[in-house]
Amino acid sequence: MNGTGGIHVIVSPLIALAAEQVETLKSRGLKAFRVGDAEGFDIVTNNPNDIVFVISSPESLRTDQVRLEMQNHIIFGISIDEGHCVSECKDNITVFLCVEN
């Protein structure tokens, strides 16, 4: 982990909404991707001084691949797009808060 950048995770339950959120963030000059996109976490690795928005469904956050990838990056924040996501991913939130430990 080099630089001062990292990731801000946005939990979004709908694929169409997540794709729209990525496009909106990019149109404002921010770096963003949806978990499962081809560019994926390479965007974070290739931009170590930037905050990158990572948009994911609760289901994707449960995968070992995503958990392992997130352990390689500083997590600056987590936003829950819709309240019902909390009940869907509440067990995973502790994982994110403990990544740096």
MODELLER restraints for C-alpha pairs under 7 A, 6 or more apart:
rsr = mdl.restraints
at = mdl.atoms
rsr.add(forms.Gaussian(group=physical.xy_distance, feature=features.Distance(at['CA:1:A'], at['CA:72:A']), mean=6.71, stdev=0.5))
rsr.add(forms.Gaussian(group=physical.xy_distance, feature=features.Distance(at['CA:1:A'], at['CA:73:A']), mean=6.19, stdev=0.5))
rsr.add(forms.Gaussian(group=physical.xy_distance, feature=features.Distance(at['CA:2:A'], at['CA:48:A']), mean=5.98, stdev=0.5))
rsr.add(forms.Gaussian(group=physical.xy_distance, feature=features.Distance(at['CA:3:A'], at['CA:48:A']), mean=5.00, stdev=0.5))
rsr.add(forms.Gaussian(group=physical.xy_distance, feature=features.Distance(at['CA:3:A'], at['CA:49:A']), mean=4.77, stdev=0.5))
rsr.add(forms.Gaussian(group=physical.xy_distance, feature=features.Distance(at['CA:4:A'], at['CA:48:A']), mean=6.65, stdev=0.5))
rsr.add(forms.Gaussian(group=physical.xy_distance, feature=features.Distance(at['CA:4:A'], at['CA:49:A']), mean=4.83, stdev=0.5))
rsr.add(forms.Gaussian(group=physical.xy_distance, feature=features.Distance(at['CA:5:A'], at['CA:48:A']), mean=5.19, stdev=0.5))
rsr.add(forms.Gaussian(group=physical.xy_distance, feature=features.Distance(at['CA:5:A'], at['CA:49:A']), mean=4.07, stdev=0.5))
rsr.add(forms.Gaussian(group=physical.xy_distance, feature=features.Distance(at['CA:5:A'], at['CA:50:A']), mean=4.27, stdev=0.5))
rsr.add(forms.Gaussian(group=physical.xy_distance, feature=features.Distance(at['CA:5:A'], at['CA:51:A']), mean=4.90, stdev=0.5))
rsr.add(forms.Gaussian(group=physical.xy_distance, feature=features.Distance(at['CA:6:A'], at['CA:44:A']), mean=6.96, stdev=0.5))
rsr.add(forms.Gaussian(group=physical.xy_distance, feature=features.Distance(at['CA:6:A'], at['CA:48:A']), mean=6.91, stdev=0.5))
rsr.add(forms.Gaussian(group=physical.xy_distance, feature=features.Distance(at['CA:6:A'], at['CA:50:A']), mean=6.44, stdev=0.5))
rsr.add(forms.Gaussian(group=physical.xy_distance, feature=features.Distance(at['CA:6:A'], at['CA:51:A']), mean=4.96, stdev=0.5))
rsr.add(forms.Gaussian(group=physical.xy_distance, feature=features.Distance(at['CA:6:A'], at['CA:52:A']), mean=6.24, stdev=0.5))
rsr.add(forms.Gaussian(group=physical.xy_distance, feature=features.Distance(at['CA:6:A'], at['CA:73:A']), mean=5.77, stdev=0.5))
rsr.add(forms.Gaussian(group=physical.xy_distance, feature=features.Distance(at['CA:6:A'], at['CA:74:A']), mean=4.70, stdev=0.5))
rsr.add(forms.Gaussian(group=physical.xy_distance, feature=features.Distance(at['CA:6:A'], at['CA:75:A']), mean=5.75, stdev=0.5))
rsr.add(forms.Gaussian(group=physical.xy_distance, feature=features.Distance(at['CA:6:A'], at['CA:76:A']), mean=6.40, stdev=0.5))
rsr.add(forms.Gaussian(group=physical.xy_distance, feature=features.Distance(at['CA:7:A'], at['CA:51:A']), mean=5.41, stdev=0.5))
rsr.add(forms.Gaussian(group=physical.xy_distance, feature=features.Distance(at['CA:7:A'], at['CA:52:A']), mean=4.79, stdev=0.5))
rsr.add(forms.Gaussian(group=physical.xy_distance, feature=features.Distance(at['CA:7:A'], at['CA:53:A']), mean=5.72, stdev=0.5))
rsr.add(forms.Gaussian(group=physical.xy_distance, feature=features.Distance(at['CA:7:A'], at['CA:54:A']), mean=6.48, stdev=0.5))
rsr.add(forms.Gaussian(group=physical.xy_distance, feature=features.Distance(at['CA:7:A'], at['CA:73:A']), mean=6.83, stdev=0.5))
rsr.add(forms.Gaussian(group=physical.xy_distance, feature=features.Distance(at['CA:7:A'], at['CA:74:A']), mean=6.21, stdev=0.5))
rsr.add(forms.Gaussian(group=physical.xy_distance, feature=features.Distance(at['CA:7:A'], at['CA:75:A']), mean=4.89, stdev=0.5))
rsr.add(forms.Gaussian(group=physical.xy_distance, feature=features.Distance(at['CA:7:A'], at['CA:76:A']), mean=5.80, stdev=0.5))
rsr.add(forms.Gaussian(group=physical.xy_distance, feature=features.Distance(at['CA:8:A'], at['CA:51:A']), mean=6.88, stdev=0.5))
rsr.add(forms.Gaussian(group=physical.xy_distance, feature=features.Distance(at['CA:8:A'], at['CA:52:A']), mean=6.22, stdev=0.5))
rsr.add(forms.Gaussian(group=physical.xy_distance, feature=features.Distance(at['CA:8:A'], at['CA:53:A']), mean=4.88, stdev=0.5))
rsr.add(forms.Gaussian(group=physical.xy_distance, feature=features.Distance(at['CA:8:A'], at['CA:54:A']), mean=6.02, stdev=0.5))
rsr.add(forms.Gaussian(group=physical.xy_distance, feature=features.Distance(at['CA:8:A'], at['CA:75:A']), mean=5.88, stdev=0.5))
rsr.add(forms.Gaussian(group=physical.xy_distance, feature=features.Distance(at['CA:8:A'], at['CA:76:A']), mean=5.33, stdev=0.5))
rsr.add(forms.Gaussian(group=physical.xy_distance, feature=features.Distance(at['CA:8:A'], at['CA:77:A']), mean=4.73, stdev=0.5))
rsr.add(forms.Gaussian(group=physical.xy_distance, feature=features.Distance(at['CA:8:A'], at['CA:78:A']), mean=5.76, stdev=0.5))
rsr.add(forms.Gaussian(group=physical.xy_distance, feature=features.Distance(at['CA:9:A'], at['CA:53:A']), mean=5.96, stdev=0.5))
rsr.add(forms.Gaussian(group=physical.xy_distance, feature=features.Distance(at['CA:9:A'], at['CA:54:A']), mean=4.78, stdev=0.5))
rsr.add(forms.Gaussian(group=physical.xy_distance, feature=features.Distance(at['CA:9:A'], at['CA:55:A']), mean=5.90, stdev=0.5))
rsr.add(forms.Gaussian(group=physical.xy_distance, feature=features.Distance(at['CA:9:A'], at['CA:77:A']), mean=6.21, stdev=0.5))
rsr.add(forms.Gaussian(group=physical.xy_distance, feature=features.Distance(at['CA:9:A'], at['CA:78:A']), mean=4.68, stdev=0.5))
rsr.add(forms.Gaussian(group=physical.xy_distance, feature=features.Distance(at['CA:9:A'], at['CA:79:A']), mean=6.23, stdev=0.5))
rsr.add(forms.Gaussian(group=physical.xy_distance, feature=features.Distance(at['CA:10:A'], at['CA:53:A']), mean=7.00, stdev=0.5))
rsr.add(forms.Gaussian(group=physical.xy_distance, feature=features.Distance(at['CA:10:A'], at['CA:54:A']), mean=6.03, stdev=0.5))
rsr.add(forms.Gaussian(group=physical.xy_distance, feature=features.Distance(at['CA:10:A'], at['CA:55:A']), mean=4.69, stdev=0.5))
rsr.add(forms.Gaussian(group=physical.xy_distance, feature=features.Distance(at['CA:10:A'], at['CA:56:A']), mean=6.28, stdev=0.5))
rsr.add(forms.Gaussian(group=physical.xy_distance, feature=features.Distance(at['CA:10:A'], at['CA:78:A']), mean=5.79, stdev=0.5))
rsr.add(forms.Gaussian(group=physical.xy_distance, feature=features.Distance(at['CA:10:A'], at['CA:79:A']), mean=4.70, stdev=0.5))
rsr.add(forms.Gaussian(group=physical.xy_distance, feature=features.Distance(at['CA:10:A'], at['CA:80:A']), mean=5.92, stdev=0.5))
rsr.add(forms.Gaussian(group=physical.xy_distance, feature=features.Distance(at['CA:10:A'], at['CA:81:A']), mean=6.66, stdev=0.5))
rsr.add(forms.Gaussian(group=physical.xy_distance, feature=features.Distance(at['CA:11:A'], at['CA:55:A']), mean=5.93, stdev=0.5))
rsr.add(forms.Gaussian(group=physical.xy_distance, feature=features.Distance(at['CA:11:A'], at['CA:56:A']), mean=5.11, stdev=0.5))
rsr.add(forms.Gaussian(group=physical.xy_distance, feature=features.Distance(at['CA:11:A'], at['CA:57:A']), mean=5.54, stdev=0.5))
rsr.add(forms.Gaussian(group=physical.xy_distance, feature=features.Distance(at['CA:11:A'], at['CA:58:A']), mean=6.30, stdev=0.5))
rsr.add(forms.Gaussian(group=physical.xy_distance, feature=features.Distance(at['CA:11:A'], at['CA:79:A']), mean=6.18, stdev=0.5))
rsr.add(forms.Gaussian(group=physical.xy_distance, feature=features.Distance(at['CA:11:A'], at['CA:80:A']), mean=4.91, stdev=0.5))
rsr.add(forms.Gaussian(group=physical.xy_distance, feature=features.Distance(at['CA:11:A'], at['CA:81:A']), mean=5.74, stdev=0.5))
rsr.add(forms.Gaussian(group=physical.xy_distance, feature=features.Distance(at['CA:12:A'], at['CA:18:A']), mean=5.99, stdev=0.5))
rsr.add(forms.Gaussian(group=physical.xy_distance, feature=features.Distance(at['CA:12:A'], at['CA:55:A']), mean=6.57, stdev=0.5))
rsr.add(forms.Gaussian(group=physical.xy_distance, feature=features.Distance(at['CA:12:A'], at['CA:56:A']), mean=5.81, stdev=0.5))
rsr.add(forms.Gaussian(group=physical.xy_distance, feature=features.Distance(at['CA:12:A'], at['CA:57:A']), mean=5.10, stdev=0.5))
rsr.add(forms.Gaussian(group=physical.xy_distance, feature=features.Distance(at['CA:12:A'], at['CA:80:A']), mean=6.77, stdev=0.5))
rsr.add(forms.Gaussian(group=physical.xy_distance, feature=features.Distance(at['CA:12:A'], at['CA:81:A']), mean=5.22, stdev=0.5))
rsr.add(forms.Gaussian(group=physical.xy_distance, feature=features.Distance(at['CA:12:A'], at['CA:82:A']), mean=6.82, stdev=0.5))
rsr.add(forms.Gaussian(group=physical.xy_distance, feature=features.Distance(at['CA:13:A'], at['CA:57:A']), mean=4.81, stdev=0.5))
rsr.add(forms.Gaussian(group=physical.xy_distance, feature=features.Distance(at['CA:13:A'], at['CA:58:A']), mean=6.44, stdev=0.5))
rsr.add(forms.Gaussian(group=physical.xy_distance, feature=features.Distance(at['CA:13:A'], at['CA:85:A']), mean=6.86, stdev=0.5))
rsr.add(forms.Gaussian(group=physical.xy_distance, feature=features.Distance(at['CA:18:A'], at['CA:34:A']), mean=6.70, stdev=0.5))
rsr.add(forms.Gaussian(group=physical.xy_distance, feature=features.Distance(at['CA:18:A'], at['CA:55:A']), mean=6.31, stdev=0.5))
rsr.add(forms.Gaussian(group=physical.xy_distance, feature=features.Distance(at['CA:19:A'], at['CA:34:A']), mean=6.88, stdev=0.5))
rsr.add(forms.Gaussian(group=physical.xy_distance, feature=features.Distance(at['CA:22:A'], at['CA:32:A']), mean=5.58, stdev=0.5))
rsr.add(forms.Gaussian(group=physical.xy_distance, feature=features.Distance(at['CA:22:A'], at['CA:33:A']), mean=5.81, stdev=0.5))
rsr.add(forms.Gaussian(group=physical.xy_distance, feature=features.Distance(at['CA:22:A'], at['CA:34:A']), mean=6.75, stdev=0.5))
rsr.add(forms.Gaussian(group=physical.xy_distance, feature=features.Distance(at['CA:25:A'], at['CA:31:A']), mean=6.95, stdev=0.5))
rsr.add(forms.Gaussian(group=physical.xy_distance, feature=features.Distance(at['CA:25:A'], at['CA:32:A']), mean=6.44, stdev=0.5))
rsr.add(forms.Gaussian(group=physical.xy_distance, feature=features.Distance(at['CA:26:A'], at['CA:32:A']), mean=6.34, stdev=0.5))
rsr.add(forms.Gaussian(group=physical.xy_distance, feature=features.Distance(at['CA:31:A'], at['CA:52:A']), mean=5.02, stdev=0.5))
rsr.add(forms.Gaussian(group=physical.xy_distance, feature=features.Distance(at['CA:31:A'], at['CA:53:A']), mean=6.29, stdev=0.5))
rsr.add(forms.Gaussian(group=physical.xy_distance, feature=features.Distance(at['CA:32:A'], at['CA:52:A']), mean=5.40, stdev=0.5))
rsr.add(forms.Gaussian(group=physical.xy_distance, feature=features.Distance(at['CA:32:A'], at['CA:53:A']), mean=4.47, stdev=0.5))
rsr.add(forms.Gaussian(group=physical.xy_distance, feature=features.Distance(at['CA:32:A'], at['CA:54:A']), mean=5.88, stdev=0.5))
rsr.add(forms.Gaussian(group=physical.xy_distance, feature=features.Distance(at['CA:33:A'], at['CA:40:A']), mean=6.23, stdev=0.5))
rsr.add(forms.Gaussian(group=physical.xy_distance, feature=features.Distance(at['CA:33:A'], at['CA:53:A']), mean=6.54, stdev=0.5))
rsr.add(forms.Gaussian(group=physical.xy_distance, feature=features.Distance(at['CA:33:A'], at['CA:54:A']), mean=5.45, stdev=0.5))
rsr.add(forms.Gaussian(group=physical.xy_distance, feature=features.Distance(at['CA:33:A'], at['CA:55:A']), mean=6.21, stdev=0.5))
rsr.add(forms.Gaussian(group=physical.xy_distance, feature=features.Distance(at['CA:34:A'], at['CA:54:A']), mean=5.87, stdev=0.5))
rsr.add(forms.Gaussian(group=physical.xy_distance, feature=features.Distance(at['CA:34:A'], at['CA:55:A']), mean=4.60, stdev=0.5))
rsr.add(forms.Gaussian(group=physical.xy_distance, feature=features.Distance(at['CA:34:A'], at['CA:56:A']), mean=5.86, stdev=0.5))
rsr.add(forms.Gaussian(group=physical.xy_distance, feature=features.Distance(at['CA:35:A'], at['CA:54:A']), mean=6.72, stdev=0.5))
rsr.add(forms.Gaussian(group=physical.xy_distance, feature=features.Distance(at['CA:35:A'], at['CA:55:A']), mean=6.12, stdev=0.5))
rsr.add(forms.Gaussian(group=physical.xy_distance, feature=features.Distance(at['CA:35:A'], at['CA:56:A']), mean=5.28, stdev=0.5))
rsr.add(forms.Gaussian(group=physical.xy_distance, feature=features.Distance(at['CA:44:A'], at['CA:52:A']), mean=6.17, stdev=0.5))
rsr.add(forms.Gaussian(group=physical.xy_distance, feature=features.Distance(at['CA:58:A'], at['CA:85:A']), mean=6.67, stdev=0.5))
rsr.add(forms.Gaussian(group=physical.xy_distance, feature=features.Distance(at['CA:58:A'], at['CA:88:A']), mean=6.37, stdev=0.5))
rsr.add(forms.Gaussian(group=physical.xy_distance, feature=features.Distance(at['CA:58:A'], at['CA:89:A']), mean=5.50, stdev=0.5))
rsr.add(forms.Gaussian(group=physical.xy_distance, feature=features.Distance(at['CA:60:A'], at['CA:66:A']), mean=6.96, stdev=0.5))
rsr.add(forms.Gaussian(group=physical.xy_distance, feature=features.Distance(at['CA:61:A'], at['CA:67:A']), mean=6.73, stdev=0.5))
rsr.add(forms.Gaussian(group=physical.xy_distance, feature=features.Distance(at['CA:62:A'], at['CA:92:A']), mean=6.85, stdev=0.5))
rsr.add(forms.Gaussian(group=physical.xy_distance, feature=features.Distance(at['CA:71:A'], at['CA:99:A']), mean=5.63, stdev=0.5))
